[in-house]
Amino acid sequence: MTVKQAALEVLRRAGRPLTVEEILEVIERDGLFPFRTAGSRRAVVLAALKRHAENAHACTPAKTKVFSQEPDGRFSLLP
C-alpha cells in the first residue's frame, strides 16, 4: 500500500475531512503504511496528499486528483 492508498482508506473510513495529523495518526495506529524515513512522517503524508489534491499546490502534481484541500487546510475525498 502507498501513502496515497493509505490516506484514501483513512478518509473513506472517516467519511469527513481530516487534518494531516489525523490522517497520519490513523495510518500509524492501523499500520497502513510502513514508514522508512528518519525524517518527518507528517511531511511525507502532506506531500502525497497535496500531490493528488485539487486546490493544493504541489511541486510535482499528479495528473489524477483524488483529494481536495478544504479552505481550512483539511483534506477530503473528491466525489
HELIX and SHEET records of a PDB file:
HELIX    1   1 VAL A    3  ALA A   14  1                                  12    
HELIX    2   2 VAL A   20  ASP A   30  1                                  11    
HELIX    3   3 ARG A   41  ARG A   51  1                                  11    
SHEET    1   A 3 ALA A  53  GLU A  54  0                                        
SHEET    2   A 3 PHE A  67  GLN A  69  1                                        
SHEET    3   A 3 PHE A  75  LEU A  77 -1                                        
END                                                                             
